[in-house]
C-alpha cells in the first residue's frame, strides 16, 4: 500500500503526539477510510521491530545492538554534546536550580523525588537533582544511589555519573561512582547505559545485569549476576552481605560507613574469604566474628579497630 | 498503552506475520495484484475497526476469511465493501489449514526475517529504534542526541520501517531469502 503506506509509517513513528499533532492525525484519518488500516499496519510493524529489539537487549547485554564504529567523529561529537543539550538544553540547565543532596559517612538516606521516584542514597555520596519538563536528571558526583524510577515515558530519567550515563523510563537500578570507575546495576526493568564520550556504544541492561565503566570512551564490561547485585545493595537495609568476599574488601566496605576504621595488619588475613550478613554500623561485631573464625587479635582504639593474626605461641 | 497500541501489538503478533502467505494465496487464486493490494488494505481497515479481539480464536483464519470474502466482492466488481460477518464454518475450515506447528514455525521465520532486516539497518537507524523503545526518547530528543535534525531522524526511521515492512510482507522483497530457505512457502495454499 505504497501511497498511504508512506504517510502511515510517518504517523506511526511520530511521538509523542502533542495536541496539534493529534489534530492533524485525526484529520488525516478522516480524509480516507483506508488511512486507519494503513496506520494500524505500520504500527503493527513497529511493534514487531520493538519486540526484536527488546529480545536482543535481553539476550546480549555485552554486544549492544549498536556497536560504535571508529572514525564516526560526527556521531561521537553529536552524542557527547547531546548529554548536556538533549531536551533541557544548555540554557535550560541553568534555569532549573539543581537540588544538591549529600550524605555524610554512615548516613543512608531515602530521598523521595517530586515525580514519585525515590533515590536511596548511600553513605558519603553527593548528587544533584533536576526534574525538568522534558527529562529528569541526576548528576551523581560521587558515591552511590539506588533509583526507583516512577514510570513516565515522556520524561526519561538520566543519571550522569561523569564517565558514564544511564537512562531509564520506569525501572530500578543503582549507580556507583568511585575513583576507579562507575558501575550500573539493574534490579528491575531495563536501563540503557553508555560511556559519556562514545556515543555509538549503547548497552541495554536488564534486571540482574550490570555494567562496569573504567573510562569515558570505552565500552563497559557487562555481566549477569542478580544475586551478587542484591548482595551489593544490602546497604539499603543497613546491612553488609558477604558471599565469598575477601576480608580486605569487606573491611573497605565497613570503612565507608563508619568513623571508626577497621585496619587489617596481616596480608594473609586480608585475603581470607567470608560469608555472612552484618549490620553496617557495627564494625565491632564484624571484628568479633573474625576473631572467632580466624584466631585474630582485636585491638579497639578510639579511631580504629585493629585486626592482626595472633602470633603462634612458641612451644 | 492506548487501545490503538494494544490492537497494533496484537496485529503485529497475530496478523502481520501471515500477510506474506495471504498475498501468495490470493495470487495463486489468480487475483490481480492491484486487487491483492486493495484487499490487504481493506483487511487492515476492518481490523482497525475491531472493538474486541477476544472472540478471534484463530487470527490467521480470520485474516484469510476476510480476504476471501473481499476477493469474492472484488470479482463482482464491487470496489466498495461492507463489513460482513464471517461464518464459523469458514473460519474453522481455514483454521485447520494451518496446524499449530506451522504457525509456530511461521512466527519463528518472521522473527528471523525481522532480525535479518534489522541487521541491514544503518547504525543510526538502529539507534533511533532503540532510543525510542528502550529509552522512551522523543524524536526531538533523539535528533539532539544524534546531532542531526528532526527531519533526518524522521526520514531515517521511516525509510527503515518501510523496508522492514516490505521484507515482512512482500513475497518479492526477498527472493534470495526464499531461494535460500528452499521454498518454505509451498505449504501456503
Interface residues (C-beta under 8 A of the other chain):
Chain A: X1 X4 X5 X6 X9 X10 X12 X13 X14 X15 X16 X33 X34 X36 X37 X38 X39 X40 X41 X42 X43 X44 X45 X46 X47 X48 X49 X50 X51 X52 X53 X54 X55 X56 X57 X65 X66 X67 X68 X69 X72 X74 X75 X77 X78 X79 X81 X82 X85 X86 X87 X134 X135 X153 X154 X156 X167 X168 X169 X190 X192 X199 X200 X202 X204
Chain B: X4 X5 X7 X8 X9 X11 X12 X13 X15 X16 X17 X37 X40 X41 X42 X43 X44 X45 X46 X47 X48 X49 X110 X111 X114 X115 X118 X123 X124 X126 X127 X129 X130 X131 X132 X133 X134 X135 X136 X137 X138 X139 X140 X141 X144 X145 X146 X147 X148 X154 X157 X158 X161 X162 X164 X165 X168
